[in-house]
Amino acid sequence: MNESKDNTPVPGSTRSKKNIAVIPDPLSGGGQALIRKPGITGLVSHRPGNDTRRKVQGATAFRTKARSLLLFILLLAGWPVWAGPALAACRNPNLVLNTPFFLKVANPGFVEIQWFGHSFFQITSSAGTKIITDPFGNMGFPMPDVWSHVVTVGRETGNHNNVYLPKGNPLILRGMKDWGGEWNEINITVKDVLIYDVPIHTRAPHELIRGTAFVFEMDGLCICHAGDVGEPFNEDQLNLLGHVDVLLIPIGGTYTMGPDNARKVVEQLKPKIVVPMHYYLYDNALPRFLAGPYRARYLETSKFTVSKGMLPPVTEIYIPKIIWPGRNPDI
């Protein structure tokens, strides 16, 4: 592995500077910006001379310590702070030192997940918050007419970063900066959705390069878009990912992991629903992936709905139906 990790985190960018107050930081010469846009919670760090480089943080140290103390007191009192449908906790709270580690969910509802092909999904919470992942450019799939609140990018190539396709002036969260040169750290709440990322390595000819996986916590569900991950996760990555209910995972090989390693990741994370992606260029990838012990469900449409209370008891593989001209639409 030729790449070394860089601990300098920089998040994605917004398309507007409105409702942002910059607080000078005497240590770095830059500053912190408090996002005050409706429905968005988080602190971002600015470096001098580059407004698009931001380090997203979930909360101040004071709020974190207060929350940790409250949790400790509740645990001592015997309160079931992790029980019940009103809480989602994707991450291990001991690893999240500067961010909220659970999201209060008043009435968990249904989440809709739609696949457009390759790594491009639209995930919609029960409150209507729409997340677009890795929108593709012109690669053979029909271009959807989509509107979103957030766009995430896990790999800086044309098949993953067509960020201006979605309408609605969404918040753009890039998992990489400098066109893939360094990782960004993202941890932000947009409306009713908590979004954070985990650094991964993706495949390129003869080497592994940096990429990003994203986790979306909504309606009590933990949904992981694994990006173009090229190898099974190590222990640190598993801890950062946390609990996963729904896994969107590449299986094609060459530029991502192949079917065999994808099954290993399913064994690592033990999600209830797995959606394979990034395989239409590889005719035998899906049959090889399905050769494992999990039940496969071929869907009649490109989308499905899921809720925390209606997850299958054991892992199942969902294969949404999409169309790519010139290929079998029933795959």
C-alpha positions as CSV (number, residue, x, y, z in Angstrom):
1,M,0.0,0.0,0.0
2,N,1.7,3.1,-1.2
3,E,-0.6,5.6,0.2
4,S,-0.1,7.0,3.7
5,K,-3.0,8.4,5.8
6,D,-3.3,12.2,6.2
7,N,-5.0,13.3,9.4
8,T,-5.8,16.8,8.0
9,P,-9.6,16.6,7.6
10,V,-11.4,18.9,5.3
11,P,-15.2,18.5,4.5
12,G,-17.3,19.3,1.6
13,S,-18.6,22.6,0.5
14,T,-21.8,24.6,0.4
15,R,-22.9,26.8,-2.5
16,S,-23.6,29.8,-0.3
17,K,-21.9,31.8,2.3
18,K,-25.1,33.1,3.8
19,N,-25.8,32.5,7.5
20,I,-22.2,31.6,8.3
21,A,-20.4,33.5,11.1
22,V,-16.6,33.2,11.1
23,I,-14.9,33.0,14.5
24,P,-11.1,33.7,14.4
25,D,-8.8,30.9,15.5
26,P,-5.5,32.3,16.8
27,L,-3.8,28.9,16.7
28,S,-4.2,28.2,13.0
29,G,-4.5,31.7,11.7
30,G,-7.9,30.7,10.2
31,G,-11.1,30.3,12.0
32,Q,-14.3,28.4,12.8
33,A,-17.6,29.0,11.1
34,L,-20.8,28.2,12.7
35,I,-23.4,27.1,10.1
36,R,-26.7,28.7,10.8
37,K,-28.6,27.5,7.7
38,P,-32.0,26.1,8.5
39,G,-31.9,22.4,9.2
40,I,-28.1,22.1,9.3
41,T,-26.1,21.7,12.5
42,G,-22.3,21.7,12.7
43,L,-19.1,23.6,13.1
44,V,-16.7,23.9,10.2
45,S,-13.0,25.1,10.4
46,H,-11.7,27.5,7.8
47,R,-8.2,27.9,6.6
48,P,-7.1,31.3,5.4
49,G,-7.6,31.9,1.7
50,N,-9.7,28.9,0.9
51,D,-13.4,29.0,1.8
52,T,-14.2,25.6,0.3
53,R,-12.0,23.7,2.7
54,R,-13.9,23.0,5.9
55,K,-13.6,20.6,8.8
56,V,-17.0,19.6,9.9
57,Q,-17.4,18.9,13.6
58,G,-20.6,17.8,15.3
59,A,-20.6,19.8,18.5
60,T,-18.4,21.8,20.8
61,A,-16.3,20.1,23.5
62,F,-18.6,21.5,26.2
63,R,-21.7,19.9,24.7
64,T,-19.8,16.7,24.2
65,K,-18.7,16.5,27.8
66,A,-22.1,17.4,29.1
67,R,-23.7,14.7,26.9
68,S,-21.2,12.1,28.0
69,L,-21.8,13.0,31.6
70,L,-25.5,12.7,31.2
71,L,-25.2,9.3,29.5
72,F,-23.0,8.1,32.4
73,I,-25.5,9.2,35.0
74,L,-28.3,7.6,33.1
75,L,-26.4,4.3,32.9
76,L,-25.6,4.4,36.6
77,A,-29.3,5.0,37.3
78,G,-30.2,1.9,35.2
79,W,-32.0,3.9,32.5
80,P,-32.3,2.0,29.2
81,V,-30.7,4.8,27.1
82,W,-30.0,2.5,24.1
83,A,-33.4,0.7,24.1
84,G,-36.5,1.4,22.2
85,P,-37.3,2.7,18.7
86,A,-36.7,6.4,19.6
87,L,-32.9,6.2,19.4
88,A,-30.5,5.4,16.6
89,A,-26.9,4.8,17.5
90,C,-24.7,3.8,14.5
91,R,-21.4,4.6,16.1
92,N,-19.6,3.6,19.2
93,P,-20.0,6.6,21.5
94,N,-16.6,6.0,23.0
95,L,-15.0,6.7,19.6
96,V,-17.0,9.9,18.9
97,L,-15.3,12.5,21.0
98,N,-16.7,15.7,19.4
99,T,-20.0,14.8,17.9
100,P,-23.5,13.7,18.9
101,F,-23.5,9.9,18.9
102,F,-27.2,9.3,18.7
103,L,-30.0,11.0,17.0
104,K,-33.4,11.3,18.7
105,V,-36.1,9.9,16.4
106,A,-39.6,10.9,17.5
107,N,-41.6,8.6,15.3
108,P,-39.3,6.4,13.1
109,G,-40.9,5.9,9.7
110,F,-40.1,4.4,6.3
111,V,-36.9,5.3,4.4
112,E,-36.9,5.0,0.6
113,I,-33.8,3.8,-1.2
114,Q,-33.6,4.1,-5.0
115,W,-30.8,2.9,-7.2
116,F,-30.0,4.6,-10.5
117,G,-27.1,2.3,-11.4
118,H,-23.4,2.2,-10.6
119,S,-22.9,3.9,-7.2
120,F,-25.7,6.4,-7.6
121,F,-28.5,6.2,-5.0
122,Q,-31.2,8.5,-3.7
123,I,-32.0,7.9,0.0
124,T,-35.1,9.7,1.4
125,S,-36.0,9.9,5.0
126,S,-39.6,9.7,6.3
127,A,-39.5,13.5,6.7
128,G,-38.6,14.0,3.1
129,T,-34.9,14.7,3.4
130,K,-33.2,13.5,0.2
131,I,-29.6,12.3,0.0
132,I,-27.9,11.7,-3.3
133,T,-24.8,9.5,-3.4
134,D,-22.1,9.4,-6.1
135,P,-24.1,10.8,-9.0
136,F,-22.7,9.6,-12.3
137,G,-21.9,11.4,-15.5
138,N,-22.6,10.1,-19.0
139,M,-21.8,6.3,-18.8
140,G,-24.8,4.6,-20.4
141,F,-27.4,4.8,-17.6
142,P,-30.5,7.0,-18.1
143,M,-29.9,10.4,-16.5
144,P,-32.5,10.8,-13.7
145,D,-34.3,14.0,-12.9
146,V,-33.6,14.3,-9.2
147,W,-33.8,16.9,-6.5
148,S,-31.9,16.7,-3.2
149,H,-30.8,18.3,0.0
150,V,-27.4,16.7,0.1
151,V,-25.0,15.2,-2.4
152,T,-22.1,13.0,-1.2
153,V,-19.1,12.1,-3.3
154,G,-16.9,9.1,-2.3
155,R,-14.6,9.1,-5.3
156,E,-13.4,12.0,-7.4
157,T,-14.0,10.6,-10.9
158,G,-16.7,11.5,-13.5
159,N,-18.7,8.3,-12.8
160,H,-19.1,9.5,-9.1
161,N,-19.0,13.3,-8.9
162,N,-21.6,14.8,-11.2
163,V,-22.6,17.0,-8.3
164,Y,-24.6,19.5,-10.5
165,L,-27.0,16.9,-11.8
166,P,-29.3,17.1,-8.7
167,K,-31.6,20.1,-8.5
168,G,-32.4,22.2,-5.4
169,N,-29.0,23.8,-4.6
170,P,-28.0,20.8,-2.3
171,L,-25.2,20.8,0.2
172,I,-22.2,19.0,-1.4
173,L,-20.2,16.8,0.9
174,R,-16.9,15.6,-0.7
175,G,-15.2,12.8,1.1
176,M,-11.9,13.8,-0.5
177,K,-10.1,17.1,-1.2
178,D,-7.6,18.0,-3.9
179,W,-9.3,15.6,-6.3
180,G,-8.6,12.6,-4.1
181,G,-5.3,13.6,-2.7
182,E,-6.4,13.7,0.9
183,W,-9.3,12.6,3.1
184,N,-11.9,14.9,4.5
185,E,-13.6,14.4,7.8
186,I,-17.4,14.9,7.7
187,N,-19.8,14.8,10.6
188,I,-22.9,16.9,10.2
189,T,-26.6,16.8,10.8
190,V,-28.9,18.0,8.0
191,K,-32.5,18.2,9.0
192,D,-33.3,14.8,10.4
193,V,-30.2,13.0,9.0
194,L,-26.8,12.5,10.6
195,I,-24.1,12.1,8.1
196,Y,-20.5,11.0,8.7
197,D,-17.7,9.5,6.6
198,V,-15.0,6.8,7.0
199,P,-11.7,6.8,5.1
200,I,-11.2,3.8,2.8
201,H,-8.9,2.7,0.0
202,T,-10.3,2.1,-3.5
203,R,-8.6,0.3,-6.4
204,A,-6.8,1.8,-9.3
205,P,-4.6,0.0,-11.8
206,H,-1.7,-1.5,-9.8
207,E,-2.4,0.4,-6.6
208,L,-4.8,1.4,-3.9
209,I,-5.9,5.0,-3.7
210,R,-7.9,7.0,-1.2
211,G,-11.7,7.0,-1.1
212,T,-14.6,7.5,1.3
213,A,-17.5,5.5,2.7
214,F,-20.5,7.4,4.1
215,V,-23.0,6.5,6.8
216,F,-26.5,8.0,7.0
217,E,-28.4,7.8,10.2
218,M,-32.1,8.4,9.8
219,D,-35.4,7.1,11.2
220,G,-33.5,4.8,13.5
221,L,-31.7,3.2,10.6
222,C,-27.9,3.1,9.9
223,I,-27.3,3.0,6.2
224,C,-23.8,2.6,4.9
225,H,-22.7,3.5,1.3
226,A,-19.4,1.7,1.2
227,G,-18.1,3.8,-1.7
228,D,-15.6,2.1,-4.0
229,V,-14.0,0.2,-1.2
230,G,-11.2,-2.1,-2.5
231,E,-10.6,-4.4,0.4
232,P,-12.3,-5.7,3.6
233,F,-12.4,-3.2,6.5
234,N,-9.7,-3.2,9.2
235,E,-10.6,-3.0,12.9
236,D,-10.3,0.8,13.0
237,Q,-12.6,1.2,10.0
238,L,-15.2,-1.2,11.5
239,N,-15.2,0.9,14.8
240,L,-15.6,4.1,12.8
241,L,-18.4,2.7,10.7
242,G,-20.3,1.3,13.7
243,H,-23.6,-0.6,13.4
244,V,-25.0,-1.0,9.9
245,D,-28.6,-2.0,9.1
246,V,-28.5,-1.4,5.3
247,L,-25.2,-1.9,3.3
248,L,-24.7,-0.6,-0.2
249,I,-21.6,-2.4,-1.4
250,P,-19.6,-2.6,-4.7
251,I,-18.9,-6.1,-6.0
252,G,-17.5,-5.6,-9.5
253,G,-13.8,-5.8,-8.9
254,T,-11.0,-4.0,-10.9
255,Y,-11.8,-0.5,-9.4
256,T,-13.5,-1.9,-6.3
257,M,-13.5,-5.1,-4.3
258,G,-14.9,-8.2,-6.1
259,P,-17.6,-10.6,-5.0
260,D,-15.5,-12.7,-2.7
261,N,-14.3,-9.7,-0.6
262,A,-17.7,-8.2,-0.7
263,R,-19.1,-11.3,1.0
264,K,-16.4,-10.9,3.7
265,V,-17.5,-7.4,4.3
266,V,-21.1,-8.6,4.7
267,E,-19.8,-11.1,7.3
268,Q,-17.9,-8.2,9.1
269,L,-20.8,-5.8,9.3
270,K,-23.7,-8.3,9.5
271,P,-26.3,-5.9,8.0
272,K,-29.9,-6.9,7.6
273,I,-30.2,-5.7,4.0
274,V,-27.4,-5.7,1.4
275,V,-27.7,-3.9,-2.0
276,P,-24.9,-4.8,-4.5
277,M,-23.7,-2.0,-6.7
278,H,-20.9,-1.1,-9.2
279,Y,-21.1,-4.4,-11.2
280,Y,-22.8,-3.8,-14.5
281,L,-19.5,-3.9,-16.4
282,Y,-18.8,-7.3,-15.0
283,D,-21.2,-10.0,-16.2
284,N,-20.3,-12.7,-13.6
285,A,-20.0,-10.5,-10.5
286,L,-23.6,-10.7,-9.3
287,P,-23.9,-14.6,-9.7
288,R,-20.6,-15.0,-7.8
289,F,-21.8,-12.7,-5.0
290,L,-25.1,-14.5,-4.7
291,A,-23.4,-17.8,-4.4
292,G,-23.1,-17.2,-0.7
293,P,-25.5,-18.2,2.1
294,Y,-27.8,-15.2,1.9
295,R,-31.3,-15.1,0.4
296,A,-31.6,-12.9,-2.7
297,R,-34.7,-10.9,-3.6
298,Y,-35.0,-9.5,-7.1
299,L,-37.1,-6.4,-7.0
300,E,-39.6,-5.3,-9.7
301,T,-38.6,-1.6,-9.5
302,S,-35.5,0.4,-8.8
303,K,-36.5,1.3,-5.3
304,F,-37.7,-0.1,-2.0
305,T,-38.8,1.1,1.4
306,V,-37.6,0.0,4.8
307,S,-38.1,0.8,8.4
308,K,-36.3,-0.2,11.6
309,G,-39.2,-2.4,12.7
310,M,-39.5,-4.2,9.4
311,L,-35.9,-5.3,8.8
312,P,-35.5,-9.0,8.0
313,P,-34.4,-11.2,10.9
314,V,-31.3,-12.4,8.9
315,T,-29.3,-10.8,6.1
316,E,-31.0,-10.6,2.8
317,I,-29.7,-9.3,-0.6
318,Y,-31.9,-6.9,-2.5
319,I,-31.3,-6.5,-6.3
320,P,-33.2,-3.4,-7.5
321,K,-34.3,-3.4,-11.2
322,I,-32.7,-0.7,-13.4
323,I,-32.3,-0.2,-17.1
324,W,-29.1,0.2,-19.0
325,P,-29.6,0.4,-22.8
326,G,-28.0,-2.6,-24.6
327,R,-28.0,-4.8,-21.5
328,N,-30.5,-7.1,-19.9
329,P,-32.8,-4.9,-17.7
330,D,-33.9,-7.9,-15.6
331,I,-30.5,-8.5,-14.0
